[in-house]
Amino acid sequence: MFQITSASAQRLVRAASIGVPAGVWAYAVALIASSSALVVAWWLLAPIETDSSVPALMFLAAVGISGWYGGLGPALVATALGGLAIDYFFEVPRYEIQVTNGQTLTDLLSFLLVAVLLGSLNARLRLSNTRLRAERDRAQAAVEARDDLMATVSHELRTPLTAIMTSVYSLRHEMAALPADKRDGLLGTIEVEAERLAHFVAEALALRRLENGLIPQWQPTSAAEVASAALDRCMPLLGSRPIHFAVDDELPTVRIDPAMLDQALTVLVENVAVHTPPETPLTVAGTVSGRDLRLEVSDAGPGIPSSARQLIFDKYERLVPTSPGAGLGLAIARAAVEAQGGRLWVEDSPLGGAQFVLLIPNAVGEDAEA
Amino acid sequence: MTRNTGQPSILAIDDEPQLLAALGTILEGRGYRLRTARNGAMALEAVADERPDVVLLDLAMPGIDGLEVCRRLRAFSRVPILVLSALSDEARKVKALDAGADDYVTKPFGVDELLARIRAALRRAQAQRDDEPVLSVGGIELDQVARRVVVDGQEVHLTPTQYELLRVFINNPDRVLTQRTLLVMTFGPAYEDAIDNLRTFVTQLRRKVERDPSRPRRIVTEPGIGYRFRSEFP
């Protein structure tokens, strides 16, 4: 089904491989086509004695071309120009714009009727052709994106699995020959890689659930409670860095999904632990202004260059390719925030590094659920 | 639970034999006795016959599923139940906790984490046996006769609501209490939907028992699930 659509679209595209001139150009085409029709009709056909029907065909061609390249507007302009030209140059009395007899009236009306039909049909054909092409491009892009995704996912799965399988093989078949420290090393590899695998599977699953439209479990929530819990869970990773926690436990109650907020904040705090030097400070701050909940996670690390501030939220994108993880954290965080109708972005931090800002509008108040 | 041969016994209920075998090696190496059950029916029989000290319960099992096992166990036993749940089991996990499970770990779990949860469950079972008028957990003393509360050596004054809430926490240390469970245990079944009120009471109670109420150490939040009163904290 998809392939048939694509193939016919390609045929249509090949049939007219010139792009659509935009705006002014569309009308210029109408003008040029109509003028050409006049030139052909006047200079070439004038010597031959003919009635107005042959010039009318020329002008119809101009209308057709204008409809195809310009759309309905230019087609109507070409129709009007053609009608005027036929009346002025080819109808008796010549060189006057007036309808004096039944023959002229019939000629003009039939021209106008056919021209409008032809013009609008061509315009519509062009439009659907353009849409088909855009659709085909989108489908193509989607297929390519899916292939990229599959390649990344299989890489993330295969790499740790390969390490685990080779380590197990060594332990099983060369046990006797292996010194104790080598054995420990292999066991350590198995442990680390298995954890990496488990982490990746958990992240991929969490993101999939969010992408599939996981419905938030709205609950009256204290943002301070959730932020504090997320920070606590990350404490072992954060080590001895100075932490400033500025989410007042007297902030108004917000109606959000606490588990999703927790998920997003945990990613942001974990990122600080992984991507900024130990001993550098971390701030978690929260405010409610109007009915909007705003939480900030700020660090004093290297920051995010402005060119990468959109990209880092895409899945499998990593700012530093050698850093641990599959590049899913921020995609999860953003999906978890957006599922609650909020936004997540990054800006410069007053601490000198990156500041991630999580904003959930209308979180306070009775109709926050809407 | 009163039978005691020195080694705490653990019943693991899971339909995956490899996991049961690995758990056996780990737990027996740490001085626990492990019994295993491959399905819900066997599990119910084993709990009735052998009275384990802790139950590890997989939620996703063929036959009688983990949630149902949890409900039926609670009909006749107060043994601590530690639920093993997969990430996609979130909703069932909360239901299991509502149905009386004590705690959960998410598969795949780290062994250290599992051992810590088992120790906490055993501590709780121990505390339950001491049915004394004065309870003392994690630096908080609660005199159930005089209704006096002492935190880190300082007497604090609690409203009747705060006192009831703290009593529930102290009687269930290191256990995840869902919002619904807390409301029912503190105020009775008519209040099981008053989540907003619960949050307010917890905040007030924290001001009385936490050193830094905005960074609670004793009464910690499990976002979207409920609260845990920790008997040991950093």
Chai-1 contact restraints between the chains, C-beta under 6 A:
chainA,res_idxA,chainB,res_idxB,connection_type,confidence,min_distance_angstrom,max_distance_angstrom,comment,restraint_id
A,A198,B,P108,contact,1.0,0.0,6.0,A-B,restraint_1
A,A202,B,L87,contact,1.0,0.0,6.0,A-B,restraint_2
A,L205,B,L87,contact,1.0,0.0,6.0,A-B,restraint_3
A,P220,B,D196,contact,1.0,0.0,6.0,A-B,restraint_4
A,S222,B,R199,contact,1.0,0.0,6.0,A-B,restraint_5
A,A224,B,S214,contact,1.0,0.0,6.0,A-B,restraint_6
A,E225,B,T221,contact,1.0,0.0,6.0,A-B,restraint_7
A,V226,B,P223,contact,1.0,0.0,6.0,A-B,restraint_8
A,S228,B,R215,contact,1.0,0.0,6.0,A-B,restraint_9
A,A229,B,T221,contact,1.0,0.0,6.0,A-B,restraint_10
A,A229,B,P223,contact,1.0,0.0,6.0,A-B,restraint_11
A,F245,B,R215,contact,1.0,0.0,6.0,A-B,restraint_12
A,D249,B,T203,contact,1.0,0.0,6.0,A-B,restraint_13
A,D249,B,S214,contact,1.0,0.0,6.0,A-B,restraint_14
A,P258,B,P223,contact,1.0,0.0,6.0,A-B,restraint_15
A,P258,B,G224,contact,1.0,0.0,6.0,A-B,restraint_16
A,A259,B,P223,contact,1.0,0.0,6.0,A-B,restraint_17
A,A259,B,G224,contact,1.0,0.0,6.0,A-B,restraint_18
A,D262,B,P223,contact,1.0,0.0,6.0,A-B,restraint_19
